[in-house]
Amino acid sequence: MSSELIVLIVLVLFFLMLAIEMPVAFALGFSGAIGVIMLHSFDVASSVLANVPYESTAKFSLVVIPLYILLGAMATQARIPERIYGLINRVVGRFRGGMAIATIGACGGFAAVSGSSVATAATLGKISVRQMIRHGYRPELATGIVAIGATLGILIPPSIILIMYSIMSGESIEALFSAGIIPGILSAIAYIITALVVLRRQSPVPAEDLVRFAGLDEAVAVGAGRADPMLRQQAEGGGTAVLSKTATSGGSRPSGGSTASSSGSIGSVSLFSEWRSVFWLGAILVAVLMGIFTGTTTLTESAGVASVVALVAVVAEHFKGGVRTVVGKVRDALAETAAVTSMIFAIVIGAGIFAYFLVSARVPNNVSRFFADVDLPPILIVILILVMIIPLGMFLESMAVVVIVVPIVYPTIIELGFDGIWFAILLVKLVEVGLLTPPVGMNCFVISGATGIPLERVFKGVAPFLVCEVVIVAVLIIFPDIVLWLPGVVESMGSSTGP
């Protein structure tokens, strides 16, 4: 049997196992082992299964992964992301489109510390979508904003995806982190502009949507023209808060700057806690970025320092609840860290077995030879590779996409003369597109499940942002210095401070 036919059989087996919802790690490992048996023998496969799990995980560079996961878990237990969202909303929420800005900013921050776009979509989908609908955003736009905002975390450092790319390709983690900063900021700005344009052109929120998705009982009266003039005027404005005077989901007050001056000590305590979270977030970012820009600490050391800062934040934020509360929060963070770390390392082991099979079948060499023989400009070959990544992002978690794709295409990218750092950012952007693309965009499925908004409406809301993503990718391809300028600066700073 030819190696090409064996590769085809193994790939079909892999996707069949995904179709029956087998975990990605086991699907990778099992299909890779079957491929090794078909290529060689049971003895070779047993040797691979004995050695590859150790060789794949016995790397000091992998230490940084559980540290950053611990950082995100501790920050979440300290309620930093949701309080940052509340503070940004206080500052800009009073303006038209302010909640879009607050949501995209909070999504980027939460996804960066959690390391998971899907987790961000689930968490902030519950927090922000209902509030945006109450403030005049159509459900489609509200879910689209959360879905696109959640993708920022796999680009802005500290990004677990970029760490995995570094491990699979050998590129510098520091260079990858610095390369993601400017494209991440530009992406956030582009998302905000897109959201504001769509918001300006949207029609008012139907009364039935306000009742169904925002829980506004008086919305029915607004739609029927029986509400008081002020409430009706707000509802017809399409972008202003549409809130019941008497019943808004159990008496909860609307988020936004106009309500920041609530009387009583509770409002002031809430505002103080939000600013305190800004301090904690700033301390975490200083610890993370210090290792990138100054070289005084390694990336692993800076991740450890940032995790300690987040632990101190958990203790400080829950100290009044007593030792038992603090211990419970720390225990929850450690349990979440262990669960996520186990999942990632299982994927690493499965990917190691699968990669051994691909190398044995000479798939990377054959792919490089194929593209070298294609009579196309190198940049078009890169574009073709990026387009082929989108379907994988539709079906697989972003981590699995990286561990499958990078060993196959990275040698081709280098052979074509392109920079591996530049390709890493483009790869991440296309993984983001896959997370949003119908029919199986994972972020859209998660948000639909978390909010109860039909999936087709979520896809409709994401469509303008997909166009925005295509434009961003095109800009990064045409102007690679947007990606490569900051890594060059960091490298020059490191060489100037070196011996």
Solvent accessible surface area in square Angstrom, and as a share of the most:
residue,aa,sasa,rsa
1,M,153,0.68
2,S,61,0.39
3,S,37,0.24
4,E,116,0.52
5,L,82,0.41
6,I,5,0.03
7,V,23,0.13
8,L,102,0.51
9,I,66,0.33
10,V,0,0.00
11,L,63,0.31
12,V,77,0.44
13,L,47,0.23
14,F,3,0.01
15,F,87,0.36
16,L,105,0.52
17,M,10,0.04
18,L,32,0.16
19,A,75,0.58
20,I,126,0.64
21,E,152,0.68
22,M,62,0.28
23,P,79,0.50
24,V,30,0.17
25,A,12,0.10
26,F,133,0.55
27,A,0,0.00
28,L,0,0.00
29,G,11,0.11
30,F,106,0.44
31,S,0,0.00
32,G,0,0.00
33,A,12,0.09
34,I,50,0.25
35,G,0,0.00
36,V,0,0.00
37,I,45,0.23
38,M,65,0.29
39,L,44,0.22
40,H,93,0.42
41,S,46,0.30
42,F,149,0.62
43,D,113,0.59
44,V,51,0.29
45,A,4,0.03
46,S,65,0.42
47,S,54,0.35
48,V,8,0.05
49,L,85,0.42
50,A,74,0.57
51,N,74,0.38
52,V,15,0.08
53,P,35,0.22
54,Y,156,0.59
55,E,106,0.48
56,S,13,0.08
57,T,38,0.22
58,A,59,0.45
59,K,90,0.38
60,F,153,0.64
61,S,46,0.30
62,L,3,0.02
63,V,60,0.34
64,V,2,0.01
65,I,0,0.00
66,P,36,0.23
67,L,41,0.21
68,Y,5,0.02
69,I,9,0.05
70,L,36,0.18
71,L,1,0.00
72,G,2,0.02
73,A,3,0.02
74,M,5,0.02
75,A,0,0.00
76,T,47,0.27
77,Q,34,0.15
78,A,0,0.00
79,R,105,0.38
80,I,4,0.02
81,P,11,0.07
82,E,67,0.30
83,R,38,0.14
84,I,20,0.10
85,Y,11,0.04
86,G,18,0.17
87,L,11,0.06
88,I,47,0.24
89,N,1,0.00
90,R,15,0.05
91,V,84,0.48
92,V,32,0.18
93,G,12,0.11
94,R,146,0.53
95,F,129,0.54
96,R,111,0.41
97,G,2,0.02
98,G,1,0.01
99,M,3,0.01
100,A,0,0.00
101,I,58,0.29
102,A,0,0.00
103,T,0,0.00
104,I,1,0.00
105,G,36,0.35
106,A,2,0.02
107,C,0,0.00
108,G,5,0.05
109,G,32,0.30
110,F,12,0.05
111,A,0,0.00
112,A,11,0.08
113,V,11,0.06
114,S,27,0.18
115,G,13,0.13
116,S,31,0.20
117,S,3,0.02
118,V,29,0.16
119,A,42,0.32
120,T,0,0.00
121,A,0,0.00
122,A,30,0.24
123,T,49,0.28
124,L,1,0.01
125,G,1,0.01
126,K,137,0.58
127,I,59,0.30
128,S,0,0.00
129,V,2,0.01
130,R,93,0.34
131,Q,33,0.14
132,M,0,0.00
133,I,1,0.00
134,R,1,0.01
135,H,16,0.07
136,G,1,0.01
137,Y,4,0.01
138,R,52,0.19
139,P,0,0.00
140,E,19,0.09
141,L,7,0.03
142,A,0,0.00
143,T,0,0.00
144,G,0,0.00
145,I,0,0.00
146,V,0,0.00
147,A,0,0.00
148,I,0,0.00
149,G,0,0.00
150,A,0,0.00
151,T,0,0.00
152,L,2,0.01
153,G,0,0.00
154,I,2,0.01
155,L,0,0.00
156,I,45,0.23
157,P,7,0.04
158,P,6,0.04
159,S,0,0.00
160,I,7,0.03
161,I,3,0.02
162,L,0,0.00
163,I,0,0.00
164,M,0,0.00
165,Y,1,0.00
166,S,9,0.06
167,I,28,0.14
168,M,50,0.22
169,S,20,0.13
170,G,68,0.65
171,E,36,0.16
172,S,54,0.35
173,I,22,0.11
174,E,56,0.25
175,A,21,0.16
176,L,0,0.00
177,F,0,0.00
178,S,0,0.00
179,A,0,0.00
180,G,0,0.00
181,I,30,0.15
182,I,46,0.23
183,P,0,0.00
184,G,0,0.00
185,I,94,0.48
186,L,75,0.37
187,S,0,0.00
188,A,21,0.16
189,I,87,0.44
190,A,24,0.18
191,Y,0,0.00
192,I,36,0.18
193,I,100,0.51
194,T,24,0.14
195,A,0,0.00
196,L,63,0.31
197,V,74,0.43
198,V,42,0.24
199,L,2,0.01
200,R,178,0.65
201,R,199,0.73
202,Q,31,0.14
203,S,60,0.39
204,P,67,0.42
205,V,14,0.08
206,P,38,0.24
207,A,24,0.18
208,E,117,0.53
209,D,8,0.04
210,L,3,0.02
211,V,57,0.33
212,R,160,0.58
213,F,22,0.09
214,A,0,0.00
215,G,25,0.24
216,L,3,0.01
217,D,98,0.51
218,E,43,0.19
219,A,2,0.02
220,V,79,0.46
221,A,22,0.17
222,V,16,0.09
223,G,55,0.53
224,A,56,0.44
225,G,38,0.36
226,R,172,0.63
227,A,7,0.05
228,D,47,0.25
229,P,101,0.63
230,M,114,0.51
231,L,4,0.02
232,R,67,0.24
233,Q,124,0.55
234,Q,54,0.24
235,A,13,0.10
236,E,112,0.50
237,G,42,0.40
238,G,6,0.06
239,G,12,0.12
240,T,70,0.41
241,A,24,0.19
242,V,4,0.03
243,L,29,0.14
244,S,11,0.07
245,K,147,0.62
246,T,123,0.71
247,A,40,0.31
248,T,11,0.07
249,S,43,0.28
250,G,87,0.83
251,G,62,0.59
252,S,51,0.33
253,R,110,0.40
254,P,25,0.16
255,S,26,0.17
256,G,6,0.06
257,G,6,0.06
258,S,93,0.60
259,T,30,0.18
260,A,26,0.20
261,S,103,0.66
262,S,47,0.30
263,S,111,0.72
264,G,56,0.54
265,S,80,0.51
266,I,146,0.74
267,G,9,0.09
268,S,68,0.44
269,V,95,0.55
270,S,33,0.21
271,L,64,0.32
272,F,128,0.53
273,S,10,0.06
274,E,13,0.06
275,W,137,0.48
276,R,71,0.26
277,S,0,0.00
278,V,53,0.31
279,F,131,0.54
280,W,27,0.10
281,L,34,0.17
282,G,30,0.29
283,A,28,0.22
284,I,3,0.01
285,L,72,0.36
286,V,100,0.58
287,A,4,0.03
288,V,1,0.00
289,L,55,0.27
290,M,61,0.27
291,G,5,0.05
292,I,6,0.03
293,F,52,0.22
294,T,68,0.40
295,G,58,0.55
296,T,100,0.58
297,T,29,0.17
298,T,76,0.44
299,L,8,0.04
300,T,25,0.15
301,E,91,0.41
302,S,0,0.00
303,A,0,0.00
304,G,20,0.19
305,V,66,0.38
306,A,0,0.00
307,S,6,0.04
308,V,89,0.51
309,V,29,0.17
310,A,0,0.00
311,L,66,0.33
312,V,73,0.42
313,A,0,0.00
314,V,0,0.00
315,V,57,0.33
316,A,49,0.38
317,E,23,0.11
318,H,26,0.11
319,F,138,0.58
320,K,205,0.87
321,G,51,0.49
322,G,30,0.29
323,V,115,0.66
324,R,215,0.78
325,T,48,0.28
326,V,19,0.11
327,V,77,0.44
328,G,14,0.13
329,K,62,0.26
330,V,32,0.19
331,R,147,0.54
332,D,68,0.35
333,A,0,0.00
334,L,91,0.45
335,A,61,0.47
336,E,78,0.35
337,T,14,0.08
338,A,59,0.46
339,A,64,0.50
340,V,47,0.27
341,T,23,0.13
342,S,71,0.46
343,M,92,0.41
344,I,4,0.02
345,F,45,0.19
346,A,37,0.29
347,I,8,0.04
348,V,8,0.04
349,I,53,0.27
350,G,3,0.03
351,A,3,0.02
352,G,17,0.16
353,I,10,0.05
354,F,3,0.01
355,A,19,0.15
356,Y,85,0.32
357,F,0,0.00
358,L,5,0.03
359,V,95,0.55
360,S,37,0.24
361,A,5,0.04
362,R,128,0.47
363,V,21,0.12
364,P,14,0.09
365,N,71,0.37
366,N,51,0.26
367,V,32,0.19
368,S,11,0.07
369,R,121,0.44
370,F,125,0.52
371,F,14,0.06
372,A,63,0.49
373,D,109,0.56
374,V,41,0.23
375,D,144,0.75
376,L,72,0.36
377,P,69,0.44
378,P,65,0.41
379,I,59,0.30
380,L,77,0.38
381,I,4,0.02
382,V,0,0.00
383,I,59,0.30
384,L,81,0.40
385,I,2,0.01
386,L,4,0.02
387,V,81,0.46
388,M,108,0.48
389,I,4,0.02
390,I,36,0.18
391,P,65,0.41
392,L,34,0.17
393,G,0,0.00
394,M,20,0.09
395,F,114,0.48
396,L,2,0.01
397,E,46,0.21
398,S,5,0.03
399,M,11,0.05
400,A,0,0.00
401,V,0,0.00
402,V,0,0.00
403,V,3,0.02
404,I,16,0.08
405,V,9,0.05
406,V,1,0.00
407,P,26,0.16
408,I,31,0.16
409,V,14,0.08
410,Y,37,0.14
411,P,56,0.35
412,T,2,0.01
413,I,0,0.00
414,I,76,0.39
415,E,115,0.51
416,L,42,0.21
417,G,67,0.64
418,F,47,0.19
419,D,62,0.32
420,G,3,0.03
421,I,14,0.07
422,W,8,0.03
423,F,0,0.00
424,A,0,0.00
425,I,0,0.00
426,L,0,0.00
427,L,0,0.00
428,V,1,0.01
429,K,0,0.00
430,L,11,0.06
431,V,0,0.00
432,E,0,0.00
433,V,13,0.07
434,G,0,0.00
435,L,1,0.01
436,L,0,0.00
437,T,27,0.16
438,P,62,0.39
439,P,89,0.56
440,V,45,0.26
441,G,0,0.00
442,M,51,0.23
443,N,0,0.00
444,C,0,0.00
445,F,96,0.40
446,V,39,0.22
447,I,0,0.00
448,S,18,0.12
449,G,68,0.65
450,A,31,0.24
451,T,35,0.20
452,G,46,0.44
453,I,1,0.00
454,P,36,0.22
455,L,44,0.22
456,E,120,0.54
457,R,47,0.17
458,V,0,0.00
459,F,32,0.13
460,K,139,0.59
461,G,6,0.05
462,V,0,0.00
463,A,48,0.37
464,P,44,0.28
465,F,0,0.00
466,L,32,0.16
467,V,99,0.57
468,C,13,0.08
469,E,0,0.00
470,V,95,0.54
471,V,84,0.48
472,I,15,0.08
473,V,17,0.10
474,A,41,0.32
475,V,55,0.32
476,L,1,0.01
477,I,28,0.14
478,I,116,0.59
479,F,115,0.48
480,P,49,0.31
481,D,101,0.52
482,I,39,0.20
483,V,1,0.00
484,L,51,0.25
485,W,153,0.54
486,L,21,0.10
487,P,13,0.08
488,G,38,0.36
489,V,46,0.27
490,V,17,0.10
491,E,129,0.58
492,S,61,0.39
493,M,78,0.35
494,G,42,0.40
495,S,84,0.54
496,S,89,0.58
497,T,101,0.59
498,G,36,0.34
499,P,192,1.21
